[in-house]
Amino acid sequence: MGDGLVPKEQPSGPSTGPDGRPAHPREGALLSRTVLAAAHVVADPYADVADANTPHGPVAIDWDATLAFRRHLWAHGLGVAEAMDTAQRGMGLDWPTAAELIRRSAAEARTVGGRIACGVGTDQLPMPLPDSGPGALIDIKRAYEEQLALVEEAGAQAVLMASRALAAVARGPEDYLDVYGDLLRQAAEPVVLHWLGPMFDPALAGYWGSRDLDQATATFLELIAAHATKVDGVKISLLDADREIAVRRALPRGVRCYTGDDFHYPELIEGDGHGFSHALLGVFDPLAPLAATAVRALDAGDPAGFRSVLDPTVPLARHLFAAPTRFYKTGVVLLAWLAGHQEHFTMVGGLQSARSLPHLARAYELADGLGLFPDPERAEARMRSLLTVYGVSR
C-alpha cells in the first residue's frame, strides 16, 4: 500500500451508536434548497440463496442496513430519492425488489417524517422487447402505470425515470410526448421528470427522440409546457452545466430544476442572478453531512460559506463519476462501507468488481481528505483489508 493511503490528521468524527454506525442527531430541514440524495442499497452477503448478488444471480438485500442508511440521510435534513439508478435500477436491482424497497422506504419515511421520492420506470419489461411495433408503446405505458400506481399508493412522490424500452422502440419525439403525456395526465400529484444521459446508461442515447441535444431539449420543454401543473420539477443528468442552466431558465413558472450534475453541482445549486437549481444527486449519498452543512450556509445567507464547504468535494465527485460513469455506484458503496454504514463491501449483481483497485484506493484518499469517515482508523483498517484481498501487502 502506497504512502498516499495513510489517513491524514483530522478531527474526530461523530460518536457511534451501539450498532457501530455513526450516531447523528436529527437536524432541522433545509430551507433555501430542496435536496434529495439518491441512495444506494445494501446487499446481503450472507443470504442463503444460491449465487445471490452475483452477476447473474438473484437479489438479496440487507433491509435493516438499507433502511438505516436512509435514516442517516433524513437525520441530516436531506430527502431520499429511492429506487433510482444509484440503487442499481437496471444494473442488478430487479423490479420486484425495487417495489419492496419503495414500500419499505416510504413506510420508514412516514415514521421519521422524512421526504421521499421514488423512481418510476419500465424495468419489469423484458429487453429486448418481443414486440417492437405499435403494441410496444401500449406495453410501455402499462409498465409505467403499474409502477406509478405503486409509488403513489406508498405515499411517495413519483420520479418518472427514462425508459430503455421507450428509447429502443420510439419512432420520434411524438412517441415520447404521447407516453409521457398520458402518464402526467394520470398522476395524482406533480412528478419529477428525469432526463438521464447516455453517460449514465448507454441504452438511453437519443432520448426524447433525437441524438441532437438541442432538438431533444425542445421536445422535453414542449412536454413540460403542456403539462406544467403536473410537473414539480425536472432532474437533468447530462453533466452539462450550460445546458442545465438554459433549461432552468426556460422552465414554466413553478417548475423546479433539480440538478443531477455530479460534476458542477456547487455552482448550479448556488445559482446566479436568474435562478438556481435544487438537487437530486447520487454523489450526495456519501457527501450527505457536507451537503447539509453547505446548504445550511445558504439558508443563513452565506453563499461563500456554502462554496467553501462544497467546492472541495468536487474532485471526489469527478473521480467517482469518471467514465464509465454508470459504475459510480461501486465507489459510493465503498465509501459507505469505509464510513461504517454497512459491514461489508458486497453489491447487488457483484458490482463491487466494476472499478479497479487504484480507482477505489484514490476514492478512499479523497474521501479521507474531506474528513468523511467518522472513524478514520476503522476506515483505514477496512481499506487495508480490501487491499490484502487483492494481494497488496505494502
C-alpha positions, 0 to 999 in steps of 0.5 A: 500500500502506497504512502498516499493511503495513510489517513491524514490528521483530522478531527474526530468524527461523530460518536457511534451508536451501539450498532457501530454506525455513526450516531447523528442527531436529527437536524432541522430541514433545509430551507433555501434548497430542496435536496434529495440524495439518491441512495444506494442499497445494501446487499446481503452477503450472507443470504442463503440463496444460491449465487445471490448478488452475483452477476447473474444471480438473484437479489438479496438485500440487507433491509435493516442496513438499507433502511438505516442508511436512509435514516442517516440521510433524513437525520441530516435534513436531506430527502431520499430519492429511492429506487433510482439508478444509484440503487442499481435500477437496471444494473442488478436491482430487479423490479420486484425488489425495487417495489419492496424497497419503495414500500419499505422506504416510504413506510420508514419515511412516514415514521421519521417524517422524512421526504421521499421520492421514488423512481418510476420506470419500465424495468419489469419489461423484458429487453429486448422487447418481443414486440417492437411495433405499435403494441410496444408503446401500449406495453410501455405505458402499462409498465409505467402505470403499474409502477406509478400506481405503486409509488403513489399508493406508498405515499411517495412522490413519483420520479418518472425515470427514462425508459430503455424500452421507450428509447429502443422502440420510439419512432420520434419525439411524438412517441415520447410526448404521447407516453409521457403525456398520458402518464402526467395526465394520470398522476395524482400529484406533480412528478419529477421528470428525469432526463438521464444521459447516455453517460449514465446508461448507454441504452438511453442515447437519443432520448426524447427522440433525437441524438441532437441535444438541442432538438431533444431539449425542445421536445422535453420543454414542449412536454413540460409546457403542456403539462406544467401543473403536473410537473414539480420539477425536472432532474437533468443528468447530462453533466452539462452545466450550460445546458442545465442552466438554459433549461432552468431558465426556460422552465414554466413558472413553478417548475423546479430544476433539480440538478443531477450534475455530479460534476458542477453541482456547487455552482448550479445549486448556488445559482446566479442572478436568474435562478438556481437549481435544487438537487437530486444527486447520487454523489450526495449519498456519501457527501450527505453531512457536507451537503447539509452543512453547505446548504445550511450556509445558504439558508443563513445567507452565506453563499461563500460559506456554502462554496467553501464547504462544497467546492472541495468535494468536487474532485471526489465527485469527478473521480467517482463519476469518471467514465464509465460513469454508470459504475459510480455506484461501486465507489459510493458503496465503498465509501459507505462501507469505509464510513461504517454504514454497512459491514461489508463491501458486497453489491447487488449483481457483484458490482463491487468488481466494476472499478479497479483497485487504484480507482477505489484506493484514490476514492478512499484518499479523497474521501479521507481528505474531506474528513468523511469517515467518522472513524478514520482508523476503522476506515483505514483498517477496512481499506487495508483489508480490501487491499490484502484481498487483492494481494497488496501487502505494502 
